[in-house]
Amino acid sequence: MSQNENPCPFLGELIMEYCAAYPVRKPIPKDQITTDSPCRSEGFRHCPLFLDMVSKLQSGDLGDSVLTGCGTRKEVS
């Protein structure tokens, strides 16, 4: 019998997202982000964090390193 056949009924999986522009990486469960969030629509273009990061990228202050940290991460809780 493999380990995956009978997992604990309390084992859950969460998809976490975070804003790479925010100074502290704070994972947010994807199911708790509302559908009218500016991050999920064109409204992100008015976000002060986004505008600050674009400005820093254009001036060369950050390079491309911040963009590699963007994305969604799967975590088990």
N, CA, C and O atoms as a Maestro MAE file, in Angstrom:
{
 s_m_m2io_version
 :::
 2.0.0
}

f_m_ct {
 s_m_title
 :::
 protein
 m_atom[308] {
  # First column is atom index #
  i_m_mmod_type
  r_m_x_coord
  r_m_y_coord
  r_m_z_coord
  i_m_residue_number
  s_m_chain_name
  s_m_pdb_residue_name
  s_m_pdb_atom_name
  i_m_atomic_number
  :::
  1 25 0.853 -1.187 0.000 1 A "MET " " N  " 7
  2 3 0.000 0.000 0.000 1 A "MET " " CA " 6
  3 2 0.897 1.247 0.000 1 A "MET " " C  " 6
  4 15 1.781 1.372 0.847 1 A "MET " " O  " 8
  5 25 0.674 2.162 -0.938 2 A "SER " " N  " 7
  6 3 1.474 3.383 -1.004 2 A "SER " " CA " 6
  7 2 0.942 4.411 -0.009 2 A "SER " " C  " 6
  8 15 -0.166 4.273 0.508 2 A "SER " " O  " 8
  9 25 1.733 5.429 0.249 3 A "GLN " " N  " 7
  10 3 1.350 6.465 1.214 3 A "GLN " " CA " 6
  11 2 0.173 7.296 0.732 3 A "GLN " " C  " 6
  12 15 -0.548 7.847 1.563 3 A "GLN " " O  " 8
  13 25 -0.053 7.411 -0.554 4 A "ASN " " N  " 7
  14 3 -1.103 8.275 -1.090 4 A "ASN " " CA " 6
  15 2 -2.482 7.629 -1.102 4 A "ASN " " C  " 6
  16 15 -3.472 8.315 -1.357 4 A "ASN " " O  " 8
  17 25 -2.574 6.345 -0.838 5 A "GLU " " N  " 7
  18 3 -3.862 5.666 -0.925 5 A "GLU " " CA " 6
  19 2 -4.823 6.049 0.189 5 A "GLU " " C  " 6
  20 15 -6.033 6.087 -0.033 5 A "GLU " " O  " 8
  21 25 -4.322 6.327 1.362 6 A "ASN " " N  " 7
  22 3 -5.190 6.590 2.499 6 A "ASN " " CA " 6
  23 2 -4.685 7.792 3.302 6 A "ASN " " C  " 6
  24 15 -4.209 7.618 4.423 6 A "ASN " " O  " 8
  25 25 -4.781 9.007 2.751 7 A "PRO " " N  " 7
  26 3 -4.263 10.167 3.479 7 A "PRO " " CA " 6
  27 2 -5.169 10.542 4.650 7 A "PRO " " C  " 6
  28 15 -6.334 10.150 4.702 7 A "PRO " " O  " 8
  29 25 -4.623 11.288 5.562 8 A "CYS " " N  " 7
  30 3 -5.382 11.788 6.702 8 A "CYS " " CA " 6
  31 2 -6.549 12.633 6.194 8 A "CYS " " C  " 6
  32 15 -6.353 13.447 5.291 8 A "CYS " " O  " 8
  33 25 -7.748 12.472 6.736 9 A "PRO " " N  " 7
  34 3 -8.901 13.259 6.273 9 A "PRO " " CA " 6
  35 2 -8.767 14.754 6.583 9 A "PRO " " C  " 6
  36 15 -9.511 15.565 6.033 9 A "PRO " " O  " 8
  37 25 -7.842 15.118 7.446 10 A "PHE " " N  " 7
  38 3 -7.652 16.526 7.793 10 A "PHE " " CA " 6
  39 2 -6.550 17.192 6.969 10 A "PHE " " C  " 6
  40 15 -6.290 18.384 7.136 10 A "PHE " " O  " 8
  41 25 -5.903 16.440 6.089 11 A "LEU " " N  " 7
  42 3 -4.865 16.998 5.234 11 A "LEU " " CA " 6
  43 2 -5.527 17.786 4.122 11 A "LEU " " C  " 6
  44 15 -6.380 17.269 3.401 11 A "LEU " " O  " 8
  45 25 -5.131 19.029 3.991 12 A "GLY " " N  " 7
  46 3 -5.722 19.884 2.965 12 A "GLY " " CA " 6
  47 2 -4.650 20.514 2.112 12 A "GLY " " C  " 6
  48 15 -3.471 20.493 2.466 12 A "GLY " " O  " 8
  49 25 -5.051 21.069 0.996 13 A "GLU " " N  " 7
  50 3 -4.132 21.735 0.096 13 A "GLU " " CA " 6
  51 2 -4.657 23.130 -0.182 13 A "GLU " " C  " 6
  52 15 -5.840 23.317 -0.467 13 A "GLU " " O  " 8
  53 25 -3.770 24.103 -0.096 14 A "LEU " " N  " 7
  54 3 -4.120 25.494 -0.378 14 A "LEU " " CA " 6
  55 2 -3.229 26.025 -1.480 14 A "LEU " " C  " 6
  56 15 -2.031 25.745 -1.508 14 A "LEU " " O  " 8
  57 25 -3.803 26.780 -2.373 15 A "ILE " " N  " 7
  58 3 -3.026 27.515 -3.368 15 A "ILE " " CA " 6
  59 2 -2.836 28.914 -2.789 15 A "ILE " " C  " 6
  60 15 -3.803 29.604 -2.468 15 A "ILE " " O  " 8
  61 25 -1.580 29.317 -2.663 16 A "MET " " N  " 7
  62 3 -1.263 30.608 -2.056 16 A "MET " " CA " 6
  63 2 -0.750 31.569 -3.127 16 A "MET " " C  " 6
  64 15 -0.074 31.162 -4.071 16 A "MET " " O  " 8
  65 25 -1.079 32.837 -2.966 17 A "GLU " " N  " 7
  66 3 -0.552 33.893 -3.819 17 A "GLU " " CA " 6
  67 2 0.049 34.967 -2.932 17 A "GLU " " C  " 6
  68 15 -0.266 35.064 -1.745 17 A "GLU " " O  " 8
  69 25 0.912 35.765 -3.522 18 A "TYR " " N  " 7
  70 3 1.501 36.874 -2.787 18 A "TYR " " CA " 6
  71 2 1.863 37.970 -3.784 18 A "TYR " " C  " 6
  72 15 1.972 37.730 -4.986 18 A "TYR " " O  " 8
  73 25 2.042 39.161 -3.262 19 A "CYS " " N  " 7
  74 3 2.459 40.286 -4.093 19 A "CYS " " CA " 6
  75 2 3.973 40.423 -3.972 19 A "CYS " " C  " 6
  76 15 4.492 40.699 -2.890 19 A "CYS " " O  " 8
  77 25 4.673 40.233 -5.075 20 A "ALA " " N  " 7
  78 3 6.130 40.338 -5.066 20 A "ALA " " CA " 6
  79 2 6.605 41.786 -4.901 20 A "ALA " " C  " 6
  80 15 7.776 42.017 -4.602 20 A "ALA " " O  " 8
  81 25 5.714 42.756 -5.093 21 A "ALA " " N  " 7
  82 3 6.087 44.161 -4.942 21 A "ALA " " CA " 6
  83 2 6.005 44.616 -3.488 21 A "ALA " " C  " 6
  84 15 6.627 45.609 -3.112 21 A "ALA " " O  " 8
  85 25 5.239 43.891 -2.668 22 A "TYR " " N  " 7
  86 3 5.098 44.262 -1.260 22 A "TYR " " CA " 6
  87 2 6.394 43.942 -0.529 22 A "TYR " " C  " 6
  88 15 7.010 42.919 -0.825 22 A "TYR " " O  " 8
  89 25 6.836 44.774 0.417 23 A "PRO " " N  " 7
  90 3 8.130 44.556 1.072 23 A "PRO " " CA " 6
  91 2 8.226 43.244 1.856 23 A "PRO " " C  " 6
  92 15 9.323 42.713 2.033 23 A "PRO " " O  " 8
  93 25 7.107 42.723 2.322 24 A "VAL " " N  " 7
  94 3 7.107 41.471 3.077 24 A "VAL " " CA " 6
  95 2 6.260 40.465 2.313 24 A "VAL " " C  " 6
  96 15 5.121 40.759 1.951 24 A "VAL " " O  " 8
  97 25 6.812 39.274 2.063 25 A "ARG " " N  " 7
  98 3 6.061 38.249 1.338 25 A "ARG " " CA " 6
  99 2 5.080 37.601 2.307 25 A "ARG " " C  " 6
  100 15 5.470 36.844 3.196 25 A "ARG " " O  " 8
  101 25 3.813 37.907 2.120 26 A "LYS " " N  " 7
  102 3 2.760 37.372 2.974 26 A "LYS " " CA " 6
  103 2 1.824 36.527 2.102 26 A "LYS " " C  " 6
  104 15 1.029 37.081 1.343 26 A "LYS " " O  " 8
  105 25 1.906 35.204 2.201 27 A "PRO " " N  " 7
  106 3 1.028 34.355 1.391 27 A "PRO " " CA " 6
  107 2 -0.438 34.555 1.753 27 A "PRO " " C  " 6
  108 15 -0.802 34.624 2.927 27 A "PRO " " O  " 8
  109 25 -1.266 34.644 0.725 28 A "ILE " " N  " 7
  110 3 -2.711 34.803 0.900 28 A "ILE " " CA " 6
  111 2 -3.374 33.612 0.219 28 A "ILE " " C  " 6
  112 15 -3.105 33.351 -0.953 28 A "ILE " " O  " 8
  113 25 -4.239 32.879 0.934 29 A "PRO " " N  " 7
  114 3 -4.942 31.772 0.283 29 A "PRO " " CA " 6
  115 2 -5.726 32.275 -0.916 29 A "PRO " " C  " 6
  116 15 -6.502 33.224 -0.806 29 A "PRO " " O  " 8
  117 25 -5.521 31.637 -2.063 30 A "LYS " " N  " 7
  118 3 -6.142 32.088 -3.303 30 A "LYS " " CA " 6
  119 2 -7.662 32.120 -3.205 30 A "LYS " " C  " 6
  120 15 -8.305 32.967 -3.825 30 A "LYS " " O  " 8
  121 25 -8.238 31.207 -2.435 31 A "ASP " " N  " 7
  122 3 -9.699 31.182 -2.319 31 A "ASP " " CA " 6
  123 2 -10.236 32.330 -1.475 31 A "ASP " " C  " 6
  124 15 -11.451 32.520 -1.412 31 A "ASP " " O  " 8
  125 25 -9.367 33.105 -0.823 32 A "GLN " " N  " 7
  126 3 -9.813 34.238 -0.016 32 A "GLN " " CA " 6
  127 2 -9.675 35.572 -0.750 32 A "GLN " " C  " 6
  128 15 -10.081 36.612 -0.231 32 A "GLN " " O  " 8
  129 25 -9.103 35.545 -1.955 33 A "ILE " " N  " 7
  130 3 -8.975 36.768 -2.742 33 A "ILE " " CA " 6
  131 2 -10.286 36.973 -3.493 33 A "ILE " " C  " 6
  132 15 -10.740 36.088 -4.218 33 A "ILE " " O  " 8
  133 25 -10.879 38.124 -3.316 34 A "THR " " N  " 7
  134 3 -12.184 38.387 -3.928 34 A "THR " " CA " 6
  135 2 -12.053 38.593 -5.429 34 A "THR " " C  " 6
  136 15 -10.997 38.982 -5.927 34 A "THR " " O  " 8
  137 25 -13.123 38.330 -6.128 35 A "THR " " N  " 7
  138 3 -13.105 38.456 -7.583 35 A "THR " " CA " 6
  139 2 -13.017 39.907 -8.033 35 A "THR " " C  " 6
  140 15 -12.615 40.172 -9.166 35 A "THR " " O  " 8
  141 25 -13.384 40.859 -7.166 36 A "ASP " " N  " 7
  142 3 -13.288 42.269 -7.550 36 A "ASP " " CA " 6
  143 2 -11.975 42.901 -7.090 36 A "ASP " " C  " 6
  144 15 -11.852 44.125 -7.060 36 A "ASP " " O  " 8
  145 25 -11.011 42.081 -6.737 37 A "SER " " N  " 7
  146 3 -9.705 42.568 -6.325 37 A "SER " " CA " 6
  147 2 -9.020 43.286 -7.480 37 A "SER " " C  " 6
  148 15 -9.044 42.781 -8.602 37 A "SER " " O  " 8
  149 25 -8.411 44.442 -7.247 38 A "PRO " " N  " 7
  150 3 -7.708 45.128 -8.326 38 A "PRO " " CA " 6
  151 2 -6.532 44.312 -8.865 38 A "PRO " " C  " 6
  152 15 -6.112 44.510 -10.005 38 A "PRO " " O  " 8
  153 25 -6.007 43.405 -8.061 39 A "CYS " " N  " 7
  154 3 -4.890 42.561 -8.496 39 A "CYS " " CA " 6
  155 2 -5.317 41.566 -9.568 39 A "CYS " " C  " 6
  156 15 -4.477 41.071 -10.320 39 A "CYS " " O  " 8
  157 25 -6.596 41.270 -9.646 40 A "ARG " " N  " 7
  158 3 -7.117 40.282 -10.587 40 A "ARG " " CA " 6
  159 2 -7.737 40.915 -11.830 40 A "ARG " " C  " 6
  160 15 -8.369 40.224 -12.629 40 A "ARG " " O  " 8
  161 25 -7.561 42.205 -11.994 41 A "SER " " N  " 7
  162 3 -8.141 42.898 -13.152 41 A "SER " " CA " 6
  163 2 -7.171 43.982 -13.612 41 A "SER " " C  " 6
  164 15 -6.056 44.084 -13.101 41 A "SER " " O  " 8
  165 25 -7.592 44.772 -14.559 42 A "GLU " " N  " 7
  166 3 -6.766 45.875 -15.043 42 A "GLU " " CA " 6
  167 2 -6.533 46.934 -13.970 42 A "GLU " " C  " 6
  168 15 -5.718 47.836 -14.161 42 A "GLU " " O  " 8
  169 25 -7.240 46.834 -12.845 43 A "GLY " " N  " 7
  170 3 -7.072 47.790 -11.755 43 A "GLY " " CA " 6
  171 2 -5.678 47.781 -11.149 43 A "GLY " " C  " 6
  172 15 -5.293 48.731 -10.469 43 A "GLY " " O  " 8
  173 25 -4.913 46.713 -11.390 44 A "PHE " " N  " 7
  174 3 -3.561 46.645 -10.837 44 A "PHE " " CA " 6
  175 2 -2.691 47.783 -11.363 44 A "PHE " " C  " 6
  176 15 -1.705 48.158 -10.728 44 A "PHE " " O  " 8
  177 25 -3.054 48.332 -12.524 45 A "ARG " " N  " 7
  178 3 -2.249 49.403 -13.119 45 A "ARG " " CA " 6
  179 2 -2.294 50.689 -12.294 45 A "ARG " " C  " 6
  180 15 -1.484 51.589 -12.518 45 A "ARG " " O  " 8
  181 25 -3.220 50.790 -11.349 46 A "HIS " " N  " 7
  182 3 -3.332 51.962 -10.482 46 A "HIS " " CA " 6
  183 2 -2.777 51.697 -9.083 46 A "HIS " " C  " 6
  184 15 -2.800 52.583 -8.228 46 A "HIS " " O  " 8
  185 25 -2.287 50.500 -8.852 47 A "CYS " " N  " 7
  186 3 -1.745 50.122 -7.535 47 A "CYS " " CA " 6
  187 2 -0.427 50.859 -7.292 47 A "CYS " " C  " 6
  188 15 0.456 50.830 -8.150 47 A "CYS " " O  " 8
  189 25 -0.276 51.520 -6.137 48 A "PRO " " N  " 7
  190 3 0.970 52.238 -5.855 48 A "PRO " " CA " 6
  191 2 2.190 51.307 -5.837 48 A "PRO " " C  " 6
  192 15 3.275 51.707 -6.257 48 A "PRO " " O  " 8
  193 25 2.021 50.081 -5.358 49 A "LEU " " N  " 7
  194 3 3.145 49.136 -5.348 49 A "LEU " " CA " 6
  195 2 3.563 48.771 -6.774 49 A "LEU " " C  " 6
  196 15 4.755 48.716 -7.078 49 A "LEU " " O  " 8
  197 25 2.588 48.523 -7.644 50 A "PHE " " N  " 7
  198 3 2.878 48.205 -9.034 50 A "PHE " " CA " 6
  199 2 3.591 49.372 -9.711 50 A "PHE " " C  " 6
  200 15 4.601 49.177 -10.387 50 A "PHE " " O  " 8
  201 25 3.071 50.577 -9.531 51 A "LEU " " N  " 7
  202 3 3.661 51.757 -10.158 51 A "LEU " " CA " 6
  203 2 5.086 51.990 -9.665 51 A "LEU " " C  " 6
  204 15 5.955 52.369 -10.450 51 A "LEU " " O  " 8
  205 25 5.334 51.770 -8.393 52 A "ASP " " N  " 7
  206 3 6.672 51.928 -7.838 52 A "ASP " " CA " 6
  207 2 7.635 50.901 -8.441 52 A "ASP " " C  " 6
  208 15 8.767 51.241 -8.785 52 A "ASP " " O  " 8
  209 25 7.187 49.644 -8.572 53 A "MET " " N  " 7
  210 3 8.039 48.604 -9.133 53 A "MET " " CA " 6
  211 2 8.338 48.874 -10.603 53 A "MET " " C  " 6
  212 15 9.470 48.675 -11.045 53 A "MET " " O  " 8
  213 25 7.352 49.321 -11.363 54 A "VAL " " N  " 7
  214 3 7.575 49.638 -12.774 54 A "VAL " " CA " 6
  215 2 8.604 50.758 -12.892 54 A "VAL " " C  " 6
  216 15 9.493 50.705 -13.742 54 A "VAL " " O  " 8
  217 25 8.482 51.759 -12.049 55 A "SER " " N  " 7
  218 3 9.422 52.871 -12.065 55 A "SER " " CA " 6
  219 2 10.844 52.394 -11.769 55 A "SER " " C  " 6
  220 15 11.794 52.808 -12.433 55 A "SER " " O  " 8
  221 25 10.985 51.521 -10.768 56 A "LYS " " N  " 7
  222 3 12.310 50.999 -10.407 56 A "LYS " " CA " 6
  223 2 12.873 50.099 -11.502 56 A "LYS " " C  " 6
  224 15 14.074 50.128 -11.773 56 A "LYS " " O  " 8
  225 25 12.020 49.306 -12.127 57 A "LEU " " N  " 7
  226 3 12.482 48.440 -13.218 57 A "LEU " " CA " 6
  227 2 12.947 49.270 -14.415 57 A "LEU " " C  " 6
  228 15 13.965 48.963 -15.035 57 A "LEU " " O  " 8
  229 25 12.200 50.311 -14.728 58 A "GLN " " N  " 7
  230 3 12.553 51.155 -15.870 58 A "GLN " " CA " 6
  231 2 13.854 51.916 -15.631 58 A "GLN " " C  " 6
  232 15 14.604 52.184 -16.570 58 A "GLN " " O  " 8
  233 25 14.118 52.260 -14.378 59 A "SER " " N  " 7
  234 3 15.349 52.982 -14.067 59 A "SER " " CA " 6
  235 2 16.534 52.040 -13.884 59 A "SER " " C  " 6
  236 15 17.675 52.487 -13.772 59 A "SER " " O  " 8
  237 25 16.263 50.729 -13.853 60 A "GLY " " N  " 7
  238 3 17.334 49.750 -13.710 60 A "GLY " " CA " 6
  239 2 17.721 49.470 -12.276 60 A "GLY " " C  " 6
  240 15 18.706 48.774 -12.030 60 A "GLY " " O  " 8
  241 25 16.964 49.999 -11.315 61 A "ASP " " N  " 7
  242 3 17.295 49.802 -9.904 61 A "ASP " " CA " 6
  243 2 17.135 48.355 -9.439 61 A "ASP " " C  " 6
  244 15 17.821 47.928 -8.510 61 A "ASP " " O  " 8
  245 25 16.244 47.599 -10.069 62 A "LEU " " N  " 7
  246 3 15.957 46.248 -9.599 62 A "LEU " " CA " 6
  247 2 16.428 45.147 -10.534 62 A "LEU " " C  " 6
  248 15 16.535 43.995 -10.112 62 A "LEU " " O  " 8
  249 25 16.706 45.457 -11.760 63 A "GLY " " N  " 7
  250 3 16.992 44.401 -12.734 63 A "GLY " " CA " 6
  251 2 15.733 43.597 -12.976 63 A "GLY " " C  " 6
  252 15 14.630 44.108 -12.785 63 A "GLY " " O  " 8
  253 25 15.874 42.347 -13.392 64 A "ASP " " N  " 7
  254 3 14.715 41.488 -13.641 64 A "ASP " " CA " 6
  255 2 14.458 40.540 -12.478 64 A "ASP " " C  " 6
  256 15 13.554 39.708 -12.560 64 A "ASP " " O  " 8
  257 25 15.223 40.642 -11.407 65 A "SER " " N  " 7
  258 3 15.130 39.664 -10.318 65 A "SER " " CA " 6
  259 2 13.769 39.645 -9.650 65 A "SER " " C  " 6
  260 15 13.325 38.582 -9.217 65 A "SER " " O  " 8
  261 25 13.092 40.777 -9.548 66 A "VAL " " N  " 7
  262 3 11.800 40.799 -8.868 66 A "VAL " " CA " 6
  263 2 10.741 40.051 -9.667 66 A "VAL " " C  " 6
  264 15 9.817 39.485 -9.083 66 A "VAL " " O  " 8
  265 25 10.858 40.037 -10.987 67 A "LEU " " N  " 7
  266 3 9.857 39.373 -11.806 67 A "LEU " " CA " 6
  267 2 9.917 37.868 -11.670 67 A "LEU " " C  " 6
  268 15 8.907 37.197 -11.882 67 A "LEU " " O  " 8
  269 25 11.063 37.318 -11.325 68 A "THR " " N  " 7
  270 3 11.158 35.862 -11.174 68 A "THR " " CA " 6
  271 2 10.452 35.395 -9.910 68 A "THR " " C  " 6
  272 15 10.179 34.203 -9.764 68 A "THR " " O  " 8
  273 25 10.151 36.311 -8.992 69 A "GLY " " N  " 7
  274 3 9.472 35.930 -7.758 69 A "GLY " " CA " 6
  275 2 7.975 35.975 -7.850 69 A "GLY " " C  " 6
  276 15 7.290 35.614 -6.892 69 A "GLY " " O  " 8
  277 25 7.438 36.410 -8.982 70 A "CYS " " N  " 7
  278 3 5.993 36.523 -9.147 70 A "CYS " " CA " 6
  279 2 5.394 35.156 -9.405 70 A "CYS " " C  " 6
  280 15 6.020 34.289 -10.015 70 A "CYS " " O  " 8
  281 25 4.180 34.978 -8.936 71 A "GLY " " N  " 7
  282 3 3.498 33.735 -9.283 71 A "GLY " " CA " 6
  283 2 2.660 33.160 -8.170 71 A "GLY " " C  " 6
  284 15 2.402 33.811 -7.158 71 A "GLY " " O  " 8
  285 25 2.246 31.945 -8.371 72 A "THR " " N  " 7
  286 3 1.409 31.218 -7.437 72 A "THR " " CA " 6
  287 2 2.208 30.033 -6.930 72 A "THR " " C  " 6
  288 15 2.945 29.402 -7.688 72 A "THR " " O  " 8
  289 25 2.064 29.735 -5.668 73 A "ARG " " N  " 7
  290 3 2.790 28.631 -5.080 73 A "ARG " " CA " 6
  291 2 1.801 27.691 -4.400 73 A "ARG " " C  " 6
  292 15 0.861 28.137 -3.742 73 A "ARG " " O  " 8
  293 25 2.019 26.397 -4.562 74 A "LYS " " N  " 7
  294 3 1.178 25.414 -3.882 74 A "LYS " " CA " 6
  295 2 1.822 25.067 -2.547 74 A "LYS " " C  " 6
  296 15 3.015 24.769 -2.484 74 A "LYS " " O  " 8
  297 25 1.037 25.105 -1.492 75 A "GLU " " N  " 7
  298 3 1.505 24.711 -0.171 75 A "GLU " " CA " 6
  299 2 0.468 23.813 0.453 75 A "GLU " " C  " 6
  300 15 -0.731 23.972 0.222 75 A "GLU " " O  " 8
  301 25 0.931 22.870 1.243 76 A "VAL " " N  " 7
  302 3 0.013 21.959 1.946 76 A "VAL " " CA " 6
  303 2 -0.064 22.400 3.380 76 A "VAL " " C  " 6
  304 15 0.955 22.667 4.017 76 A "VAL " " O  " 8
  305 25 -1.278 22.477 3.890 77 A "SER " " N  " 7
  306 3 -1.442 22.838 5.310 77 A "SER " " CA " 6
  307 2 -2.255 21.792 6.017 77 A "SER " " C  " 6
  308 15 -2.504 21.911 7.216 77 A "SER " " O  " 8
  :::
 }
 m_bond[307] {
  # First column is bond index #
  i_m_from
  i_m_to
  i_m_order
  :::
  1 1 2 1
  2 2 3 1
  3 3 4 2
  4 3 5 1
  5 5 6 1
  6 6 7 1
  7 7 8 2
  8 7 9 1
  9 9 10 1
  10 10 11 1
  11 11 12 2
  12 11 13 1
  13 13 14 1
  14 14 15 1
  15 15 16 2
  16 15 17 1
  17 17 18 1
  18 18 19 1
  19 19 20 2
  20 19 21 1
  21 21 22 1
  22 22 23 1
  23 23 24 2
  24 23 25 1
  25 25 26 1
  26 26 27 1
  27 27 28 2
  28 27 29 1
  29 29 30 1
  30 30 31 1
  31 31 32 2
  32 31 33 1
  33 33 34 1
  34 34 35 1
  35 35 36 2
  36 35 37 1
  37 37 38 1
  38 38 39 1
  39 39 40 2
  40 39 41 1
  41 41 42 1
  42 42 43 1
  43 43 44 2
  44 43 45 1
  45 45 46 1
  46 46 47 1
  47 47 48 2
  48 47 49 1
  49 49 50 1
  50 50 51 1
  51 51 52 2
  52 51 53 1
  53 53 54 1
  54 54 55 1
  55 55 56 2
  56 55 57 1
  57 57 58 1
  58 58 59 1
  59 59 60 2
  60 59 61 1
  61 61 62 1
  62 62 63 1
  63 63 64 2
  64 63 65 1
  65 65 66 1
  66 66 67 1
  67 67 68 2
  68 67 69 1
  69 69 70 1
  70 70 71 1
  71 71 72 2
  72 71 73 1
  73 73 74 1
  74 74 75 1
  75 75 76 2
  76 75 77 1
  77 77 78 1
  78 78 79 1
  79 79 80 2
  80 79 81 1
  81 81 82 1
  82 82 83 1
  83 83 84 2
  84 83 85 1
  85 85 86 1
  86 86 87 1
  87 87 88 2
  88 87 89 1
  89 89 90 1
  90 90 91 1
  91 91 92 2
  92 91 93 1
  93 93 94 1
  94 94 95 1
  95 95 96 2
  96 95 97 1
  97 97 98 1
  98 98 99 1
  99 99 100 2
  100 99 101 1
  101 101 102 1
  102 102 103 1
  103 103 104 2
  104 103 105 1
  105 105 106 1
  106 106 107 1
  107 107 108 2
  108 107 109 1
  109 109 110 1
  110 110 111 1
  111 111 112 2
  112 111 113 1
  113 113 114 1
  114 114 115 1
  115 115 116 2
  116 115 117 1
  117 117 118 1
  118 118 119 1
  119 119 120 2
  120 119 121 1
  121 121 122 1
  122 122 123 1
  123 123 124 2
  124 123 125 1
  125 125 126 1
  126 126 127 1
  127 127 128 2
  128 127 129 1
  129 129 130 1
  130 130 131 1
  131 131 132 2
  132 131 133 1
  133 133 134 1
  134 134 135 1
  135 135 136 2
  136 135 137 1
  137 137 138 1
  138 138 139 1
  139 139 140 2
  140 139 141 1
  141 141 142 1
  142 142 143 1
  143 143 144 2
  144 143 145 1
  145 145 146 1
  146 146 147 1
  147 147 148 2
  148 147 149 1
  149 149 150 1
  150 150 151 1
  151 151 152 2
  152 151 153 1
  153 153 154 1
  154 154 155 1
  155 155 156 2
  156 155 157 1
  157 157 158 1
  158 158 159 1
  159 159 160 2
  160 159 161 1
  161 161 162 1
  162 162 163 1
  163 163 164 2
  164 163 165 1
  165 165 166 1
  166 166 167 1
  167 167 168 2
  168 167 169 1
  169 169 170 1
  170 170 171 1
  171 171 172 2
  172 171 173 1
  173 173 174 1
  174 174 175 1
  175 175 176 2
  176 175 177 1
  177 177 178 1
  178 178 179 1
  179 179 180 2
  180 179 181 1
  181 181 182 1
  182 182 183 1
  183 183 184 2
  184 183 185 1
  185 185 186 1
  186 186 187 1
  187 187 188 2
  188 187 189 1
  189 189 190 1
  190 190 191 1
  191 191 192 2
  192 191 193 1
  193 193 194 1
  194 194 195 1
  195 195 196 2
  196 195 197 1
  197 197 198 1
  198 198 199 1
  199 199 200 2
  200 199 201 1
  201 201 202 1
  202 202 203 1
  203 203 204 2
  204 203 205 1
  205 205 206 1
  206 206 207 1
  207 207 208 2
  208 207 209 1
  209 209 210 1
  210 210 211 1
  211 211 212 2
  212 211 213 1
  213 213 214 1
  214 214 215 1
  215 215 216 2
  216 215 217 1
  217 217 218 1
  218 218 219 1
  219 219 220 2
  220 219 221 1
  221 221 222 1
  222 222 223 1
  223 223 224 2
  224 223 225 1
  225 225 226 1
  226 226 227 1
  227 227 228 2
  228 227 229 1
  229 229 230 1
  230 230 231 1
  231 231 232 2
  232 231 233 1
  233 233 234 1
  234 234 235 1
  235 235 236 2
  236 235 237 1
  237 237 238 1
  238 238 239 1
  239 239 240 2
  240 239 241 1
  241 241 242 1
  242 242 243 1
  243 243 244 2
  244 243 245 1
  245 245 246 1
  246 246 247 1
  247 247 248 2
  248 247 249 1
  249 249 250 1
  250 250 251 1
  251 251 252 2
  252 251 253 1
  253 253 254 1
  254 254 255 1
  255 255 256 2
  256 255 257 1
  257 257 258 1
  258 258 259 1
  259 259 260 2
  260 259 261 1
  261 261 262 1
  262 262 263 1
  263 263 264 2
  264 263 265 1
  265 265 266 1
  266 266 267 1
  267 267 268 2
  268 267 269 1
  269 269 270 1
  270 270 271 1
  271 271 272 2
  272 271 273 1
  273 273 274 1
  274 274 275 1
  275 275 276 2
  276 275 277 1
  277 277 278 1
  278 278 279 1
  279 279 280 2
  280 279 281 1
  281 281 282 1
  282 282 283 1
  283 283 284 2
  284 283 285 1
  285 285 286 1
  286 286 287 1
  287 287 288 2
  288 287 289 1
  289 289 290 1
  290 290 291 1
  291 291 292 2
  292 291 293 1
  293 293 294 1
  294 294 295 1
  295 295 296 2
  296 295 297 1
  297 297 298 1
  298 298 299 1
  299 299 300 2
  300 299 301 1
  301 301 302 1
  302 302 303 1
  303 303 304 2
  304 303 305 1
  305 305 306 1
  306 306 307 1
  307 307 308 2
  :::
 }
}
